């Protein structure tokens, strides 16, 4: 057999076994059961070969990452740290968290220096674009401690929407968690990436933010990860994130730069 006649690509069973999905024998069972798709089409033949660098594979509708050079990290960014790899003013930046990894990681979107919570660090530029750009509408959940006693009417206004200096805004969801000693805890779900939007929204309804934390980004939850700590995403988390990214990647991007700095 000449080089031109040699089979192209790598057997799907071998690729998925290397990715930690299952053993080759179990992957064959998945193929027979119609549970695996390549580039959106169900695989039916056991001898299917793919190119791990270009082909997109999912199992039971969950995307599988085949590129082992990509890294995905969740950080609970503490207050006082700017969302930058190098701050011109010399303030603490993200390098203290990224220097421990061999890959050159970047933050997906931003949190302002006084906001803590979930920040994604990755070297996957395509995924970062989908997650950070407002046109894709990936939701984020925040817990805001604010001044004063928030009423049901204020919650209704947040979800009904109102005008700010840079245009109309509304929360996807809002709920009051607690009110005590002259302050309130409010949970806000937003897909907007506008600059400091949570702080500006709460100030506009008469309840300035005193503390702010992002608890959720798309399918990812901060959980019990302590402030200032990071960890790599688990397989289930990564699958959910990649599935979201691939689902939305066909949506046309709106013009303008990425913004996210709550």
C-alpha positions, 0 to 999 in steps of 0.5 A: 500500500502506498502512502497515498492509499494509507488510511487517513486519520486515527481510529475513533476508538483510540482517540476517545480512549486517549481522551479518557471517555471510555475503553476502546471496547466500550467506545465501540459499544457507544458507536453501535448504540448511535451515541457518538457524533462526529461533526454533527453526524451519528457515527455508524461504522466501527472503523471510522477515522477522524482528525483529532485536530479538526473534527468535533466529537460529542458523546450523548450530546456532550462535546469531547475535548480532543486537543490535549494542548488546551487547558481550562481553569476555574479561579475564584478571583479575590478582591484587590486583583485586577483582571489583567496579565500585566497591570500598568499601575503595578496592582496585583494581577492574574499572573500569580495564578497563571504562572503555575501552568506551562501554557500561556493562559488568559482570562475570559472576560473581566471582573473589576478589582473589587469584585470577587468570584468565578473567572475562567482562565484558558488558552482556547481562544475560540471558546473564550470568544463565545463565552465573553462576547455579549452577542452570544448571551452566556449568563452569569449569576452574581450575589450583591450585598447592597445598601438598604432594604430591597423591596419586591418592587425593586426586584420587579424593576430590575427584571422589567428593565430601565434605561441607563446612560448607555442604553436599556438594561434588564436582569434575566432573573433577580431575587432577594435573598436576605435583608438585615441590619440596613443591607440586603443580598440580591441574586442577579442573573445577567447575560450583558457584558457591559462595563460594571453593569451590576454595580450601575444597575443597583445604584440606579435603583437606589441600592449601591453595591458594597460587596459583589461576587460572581457565583456562576458563569454559563454551566460552571458553578463556583461551589466551595472553591476558596477565594484566591484558589484555582483548579482545572475543570472536571470532565463533566464541567468541561463537556458542558462548557464545550457543548455550550461553546460549540452550540453558540459558535455559529452565531454571528458576533456583534461588532465591538470589543468584548466587555465584561467588568462587573 
